[in-house]
C-alpha cells in the first residue's frame, strides 16, 4: 500500500506507475521521471512528488530542490495553451513590451500566471530566436511574428 495517496495509486497514478516501472533500478532517473510525470499530468502536484519520492526512495525535500532549481518544472496547473512573449533585444526595440501588455489585458492575467479556466498560461522569454520577425510570441509551438497590439485578440481566439 502506498502512503502518498491513501492506497489508491492504482487508479490515480496509472501513468506514473508506468513511468516509474520504466526507470526502476536506474541511477540518475529522477529528472527523466519528473519530466515524463509532468508531461503526463501537466504539472508536478504534491501527491505526484510524494509518490515519486516513495518509489525512488528519494526524500521529498530533495525532489523539491530539483523541481524548484530547473525552470522546466511546474508545481501548479498550467493552461492548455502556453503563450511565450519574447522580451529579447530585437523584440524590445520593436514593441515587445506593448505586445506583452496587450496579451495581459486580453487575458486579464500577468506574466507567470494562468487563466482561471486553465486555457492559457502566460510567460515571458529572453529570446525566441526569430528576431527578424520581431516582436514575436509563441502559442504552444506556433510562432506569431510582426505583431501589433491589434492582432492579439484575433490570434488568441484561435486557441480555445
C-alpha positions in Angstrom: 0.0 0.0 0.0 1.2 3.5 -0.8 1.2 6.2 1.9 1.3 9.1 -0.6 -2.2 8.6 -2.0 -4.0 6.5 0.6 -3.6 3.3 -1.3 -5.5 4.4 -4.5 -2.4 4.9 -6.6 -3.6 2.1 -9.0 -6.4 4.4 -10.2 -4.9 7.8 -9.5 -1.4 7.2 -10.8 -1.7 4.7 -13.6 0.5 6.8 -15.9 3.0 7.4 -13.1 3.3 3.8 -12.3 4.3 3.0 -15.9 6.9 5.8 -15.8 8.3 4.5 -12.5 8.4 0.9 -13.8 10.3 2.1 -17.0 13.1 3.6 -14.8 13.1 1.1 -12.0 16.6 0.5 -10.6 18.2 3.1 -12.9 20.7 5.5 -11.4 20.0 9.2 -12.2 16.4 8.5 -13.1 14.9 11.4 -11.1 14.9 14.1 -13.8 13.6 11.9 -16.6 10.9 10.6 -14.2 9.9 14.2 -13.3 9.9 15.2 -17.0 7.6 12.3 -18.0 5.4 12.8 -15.0 4.9 16.4 -15.8 4.2 15.5 -19.4 1.5 13.1 -18.2 -0.2 15.3 -15.6 0.6 18.8 -16.9 2.5 19.8 -13.7 4.0 18.1 -10.6 1.5 18.0 -7.8 2.4 17.4 -4.2 0.9 13.9 -4.5 2.9 13.1 -7.6 6.2 14.3 -6.0 5.5 12.3 -2.8 4.7 9.2 -4.9 7.9 9.6 -6.9 9.9 10.1 -3.7 8.4 7.0 -2.1 9.1 4.8 -5.1 12.6 6.1 -5.9 13.5 6.2 -2.2 14.4 9.9 -2.5 13.4 12.4 0.2 10.6 14.7 -1.0 12.8 17.7 0.1 15.5 16.7 -2.4 12.9 16.3 -5.2 11.5 19.8 -4.4 15.1 21.1 -4.6 15.5 19.7 -8.1 12.0 20.8 -9.2 12.5 24.4 -8.0 16.0 24.6 -9.4 15.0 23.8 -13.0 12.6 26.2 -14.7 11.2 23.5 -16.9 9.3 22.0 -13.9 6.0 23.4 -12.7 4.3 23.0 -9.3 0.9 24.5 -10.3 -1.5 23.6 -13.0 -0.8 25.2 -16.4 -3.0 26.3 -19.2 -3.7 24.1 -22.2 -2.1 26.8 -24.3 1.3 28.2 -23.3 2.0 31.7 -24.5 5.6 32.9 -24.6 6.1 36.6 -25.3 9.6 37.5 -26.4 11.3 40.3 -24.4 14.7 40.0 -26.1 16.5 43.0 -27.5 15.0 42.9 -31.1 11.5 42.4 -29.7 12.0 45.0 -27.0 13.1 47.6 -29.6 10.2 46.8 -31.8 7.5 46.9 -29.2 7.6 43.6 -27.3 6.6 45.3 -24.0 3.4 46.6 -25.7 2.6 43.1 -27.0 3.0 41.6 -23.5 0.7 44.3 -22.1 -1.9 43.6 -24.8 -1.8 39.9 -24.0 -2.1 40.6 -20.3 -5.0 42.9 -20.9 -6.8 40.5 -23.2 -6.4 37.5 -20.7 -6.7 39.6 -17.5 -3.5 37.9 -16.1 0.1 38.9 -15.6 3.2 37.1 -16.9 3.7 33.9 -14.9 0.0 33.4 -14.3 -2.6 31.0 -15.7 -6.2 31.9 -16.6 -8.8 30.6 -14.1 -10.3 28.3 -16.8 -6.8 26.8 -17.4 -7.0 27.9 -21.1 -3.8 30.0 -21.1 -0.5 30.3 -19.2 1.5 33.5 -20.0 5.2 33.6 -19.8 8.0 35.9 -20.9 11.1 34.6 -22.5 14.5 36.3 -23.2 14.6 35.2 -26.8 12.5 33.0 -29.1 15.1 33.1 -31.8 13.0 34.7 -34.5 14.5 38.2 -34.3 13.7 39.0 -37.9 10.0 38.7 -37.1 10.1 40.9 -34.0 8.0 41.4 -32.0 7.3 37.7 -31.6 5.2 35.4 -29.4 4.7 31.7 -29.4 1.4 30.0 -28.6 2.4 26.3 -27.9 4.5 25.5 -31.0 3.1 28.2 -33.2 5.3 31.3 -33.8 3.5 34.6 -34.4 5.6 37.5 -35.7 5.5 41.1 -36.8 2.9 41.5 -34.1 0.8 44.6 -33.3 -1.4 45.0 -30.3 -4.5 44.9 -32.6 -3.6 41.3 -33.7 -3.6 39.8 -30.2 -7.4 39.2 -29.8 -7.6 37.5 -33.2 -4.6 35.3 -32.5 -5.8 34.2 -29.1 -9.3 33.3 -30.3 -7.7 30.5 -32.4 -6.7 28.7 -29.2 -9.9 27.6 -27.5 
